[in-house]
Amino acid sequence: MMYRALPADGLDVVWASPEGETTAEFRWENEGWTINCMLGPQRSQVVMRVGAQWHIQQVILFRDLEQPDLWLATDGAGRWGEVNGAHRTDLDGCRLVAVVGTPITHCIGMRQLPLQVGHGAEVKTAVIDTETLSIVPRTLVFERLGERFWRYTTLDAGDPPAPRTLVEVRVDEYGLVESEEGGFERR
């Protein structure tokens, strides 16, 4: 099952969690989606640029300054760099970015993986902590449990070690999270 295309005039989504609200605005611009996400619990803003096939191109994180605290971009071949031009060799091969504190980044992974029900895929992912600005490569496993049900988990412990997570997710007709076990519910 392919997910429906987002409406051409965009879409606004709100998730509630025990820590507060997280919002995402999807806007179609220049042959791709700009996703503006406000992370209520962290009081941060993440702006992501994804292509028409939902491949991440840029991630910009703002916390409390006018200038970005973090800016990452990819060449589309798995090489990542920062705004200052520094090549992040530790992130080579990452296909996804996961921002701690929002389900939006997992939506991107689930939309771009062409998995049939009962199948899974390992995806090297750059995990961003908005509090510390650390970016750590991790291997996530996405499994499609049903037409609109997924599970993702961290496969490797990494360095520093990360707790193994196993999260089940229900998505809507657009492939966007409706509920995520352990915290997020769509309003």
C-alpha positions in Angstrom: 0.0 0.0 0.0 1.3 3.4 -1.0 0.3 6.3 1.2 -1.7 9.1 -0.2 0.1 12.2 -1.3 -0.1 15.1 1.1 -2.5 17.9 0.0 -0.9 20.3 -2.4 -1.8 23.2 -0.1 0.1 21.6 2.8 -0.9 20.0 6.0 -0.6 20.9 9.7 -0.3 18.2 12.3 -0.4 18.3 16.1 0.8 15.6 18.5 0.2 15.6 22.3 2.6 13.9 24.6 3.0 13.9 28.4 5.7 16.6 28.0 3.6 18.9 25.8 2.6 19.5 22.2 4.7 19.0 19.1 3.5 20.5 15.8 4.5 20.0 12.2 3.6 22.1 9.1 4.2 20.6 5.7 4.5 23.0 2.8 5.3 22.1 -0.8 8.0 24.4 -2.2 10.4 24.0 -5.1 9.7 20.3 -5.9 10.0 19.1 -2.3 8.5 19.4 1.2 9.6 21.8 3.8 8.6 20.6 7.3 8.6 23.1 10.1 8.4 21.3 13.4 8.0 22.9 16.8 9.1 20.6 19.6 7.0 21.8 22.6 8.8 19.8 25.3 12.2 21.1 24.2 11.1 24.5 23.0 13.1 23.8 19.8 12.3 24.3 16.1 13.4 21.8 13.5 13.1 22.7 9.8 13.6 19.8 7.4 13.8 19.7 3.7 12.8 16.5 2.0 12.5 15.7 -1.7 9.4 14.5 -3.6 10.4 10.9 -2.7 10.8 11.8 1.0 14.6 11.6 1.0 16.1 14.1 3.6 18.1 16.9 2.1 18.6 19.3 5.0 18.0 19.5 8.7 18.2 22.8 10.6 17.7 23.0 14.4 17.0 26.2 16.2 16.8 26.4 20.0 17.0 29.9 21.5 19.0 31.9 18.9 18.1 33.5 15.6 20.9 31.6 13.9 20.7 27.8 13.7 22.3 25.8 16.5 22.7 22.9 14.0 22.6 22.6 10.3 23.1 19.4 8.4 22.8 18.6 4.7 23.4 15.6 2.6 24.6 15.1 -1.0 22.0 12.4 -1.5 24.6 9.6 -1.5 25.0 9.3 2.2 27.6 12.0 2.8 26.7 14.6 5.4 28.1 18.0 6.2 27.6 21.0 8.4 27.0 24.6 7.5 30.7 25.4 7.8 31.5 22.8 5.2 32.9 20.2 7.6 32.3 16.7 6.3 30.8 14.5 9.1 32.5 11.2 8.2 30.8 9.6 11.3 27.5 10.0 9.6 28.5 8.5 6.2 25.9 6.1 5.1 23.0 7.5 7.1 19.8 7.5 5.1 17.6 9.0 7.8 17.7 11.6 10.6 15.8 11.0 13.8 15.3 14.0 16.1 14.7 13.0 19.7 11.3 14.3 20.9 9.3 14.2 17.7 7.6 11.4 15.7 7.9 13.3 12.5 11.3 11.9 11.6 10.1 8.3 11.9 7.2 9.3 9.5 9.8 10.1 6.9 11.4 6.7 7.2 8.1 4.8 7.0 7.0 6.8 3.9 10.2 6.1 2.0 10.6 2.4 2.8 8.7 0.3 0.2 8.0 -2.5 2.7 5.2 -5.1 2.4 3.4 -6.2 5.5 5.6 -8.6 7.5 8.9 -7.2 6.2 11.5 -5.0 7.8 14.6 -3.0 6.9 17.7 -1.8 8.8 18.4 1.8 8.2 21.5 3.7 9.3 20.2 6.8 11.0 21.7 10.0 12.4 20.0 10.5 15.8 20.0 14.2 17.0 19.6 15.1 20.7 18.1 18.6 20.8 19.3 19.2 24.3 23.0 18.4 23.8 23.2 18.8 20.0 24.9 15.4 19.8 24.5 13.5 16.6 25.1 9.8 16.9 24.8 7.2 14.1 22.5 4.3 15.0 21.0 1.4 13.1 17.2 1.5 13.3 15.0 -1.4 12.2 11.6 -0.5 10.7 9.1 -3.3 10.5 5.7 -3.1 8.8 3.2 -5.0 11.0 0.0 -4.1 9.1 -1.2 -1.7 6.5 -1.1 1.2 9.0 1.0 -0.4 11.8 4.8 -0.2 12.2 7.4 -1.0 14.8 10.9 0.5 15.0 13.7 -0.4 17.3 17.4 0.5 17.8 19.5 -2.5 16.6 22.9 -1.5 17.9 24.1 -0.2 21.2 26.4 2.4 19.5 28.9 4.5 21.2 27.8 5.8 23.6 25.5 2.9 24.4 21.8 3.7 23.8 18.9 1.9 25.5 17.2 -0.5 23.2 13.9 0.9 22.2 10.9 -1.0 20.7 8.1 1.3 19.7 4.9 0.5 17.9 3.3 3.1 15.7 -0.1 3.6 14.0 -0.1 5.9 10.9 -2.8 7.6 8.9 -3.6 7.5 5.1 -0.6 9.8 4.5 1.8 7.7 6.5 2.0 10.2 9.3 2.0 9.0 12.9 -1.5 8.9 14.6 -0.2 7.3 17.8 3.2 6.3 19.0 3.6 3.9 21.9 5.0 5.7 24.9 4.0 9.2 24.2 2.6 10.8 21.1 -1.1 11.0 20.1 -2.5 13.0 17.2 -5.0 15.7 18.0 
